[in-house]
Amino acid sequence: MFNSNCHTHTVFCDGNNTAEEMVQSAVSLGFKSLGFSVHSPMNIENSYAIKPNLVEEYINTILSLKEKYKDKIEIYNGIELDSNWDFVDLSKFDYIIGSVHHLHCPGRIYAVDKSIEETEECVNKEFDGDWLSYAKCYYSELCRFLCGLKPDVIGHFDLIEKYNNKGKLFDSTIPEYQLLVKVYLDRICDCCPDSIFEVNTGAMFRLGNDVPYPAQFILKHLKQRNMKITISSDAHSTDALDFEFERVQALCKNCCFDEAYMLKGGKFEAVKI
């Protein structure tokens, strides 16, 4: 069993539980390690990122929990850095998750994962209903950001699939879409060969989606590229910490992965799955 999670949110941003409650739950689940990944301060209006004046308190809280629970679990102080991140001293964090949550269109910034209504509005108003053009815009921005950042972990790679369970919005099985994704995926793999792609069950927990991010065809391509993966739940509450981990491990094995990377001994280390 993969018994770690590097993508965890608390009340310091948009999570539902305190950091200590998350630690206590992780200990009860038999986790070996837990990484916190607060949403970075943002330079655009939003409702989910940590406020700049709380960053120091967040860091001190995680460091305090690290010491308090050192005999029970390894605790790590991470950050989920958004493409619209505002200044924060990155040297104070153990690791960085790189993610894109917004698209900048003429006259408006759209959230990729806020609601199905906003997603459809963006596609219809900005891309004349063309989902492939929308996808190209997202993956292009993701590629630009990740190649500049080179994060430790790449968060929810195909986030635009959040509301597309069972092809509800667009057909992600068509060759045109999958070729588009692989073009940008290859660029990112070339630019960020040491980054770890997360297999994220967040939308499975919150929306009941059938599969995690990224899609199976992406996982298979990552294996062909010899890239690393980790398993996470993008947990915003204690009951999501290990959501569907067993199922996702089986999925990863089906894509020929026999190991995943977890926080251990101060770094990400490979463990059998």
Number of C-alpha atoms within 10 A of each C-alpha: 12 21 20 27 25 31 27 26 26 24 16 20 20 16 21 16 16 16 22 17 14 25 26 15 17 23 18 10 13 13 21 18 21 27 23 28 26 28 25 27 25 21 12 11 8 10 10 16 20 20 14 14 9 12 17 11 12 20 17 12 15 20 14 14 17 20 12 13 15 11 8 17 21 22 26 23 22 25 27 26 26 23 21 18 16 13 11 16 7 13 7 12 15 17 24 24 28 24 22 27 17 19 19 13 13 7 5 10 13 17 16 21 17 13 12 14 9 14 19 16 15 22 18 14 11 16 16 12 14 13 19 17 15 20 19 15 16 21 23 17 18 26 21 15 19 24 16 12 16 18 22 18 25 25 26 27 22 18 21 17 24 24 22 15 17 13 11 10 15 16 15 19 11 9 10 11 17 14 11 16 20 16 12 18 21 15 16 22 20 12 16 21 14 14 21 23 27 26 28 28 29 25 22 19 19 12 11 11 18 11 21 27 26 21 16 15 14 18 22 17 15 21 16 11 14 12 17 19 23 27 27 30 27 27 28 22 21 22 12 20 29 22 19 18 20 13 13 20 22 14 17 23 13 13 18 13 21 14 18 22 22 25 23 17 9 11 13 17 13 16 16 11 17
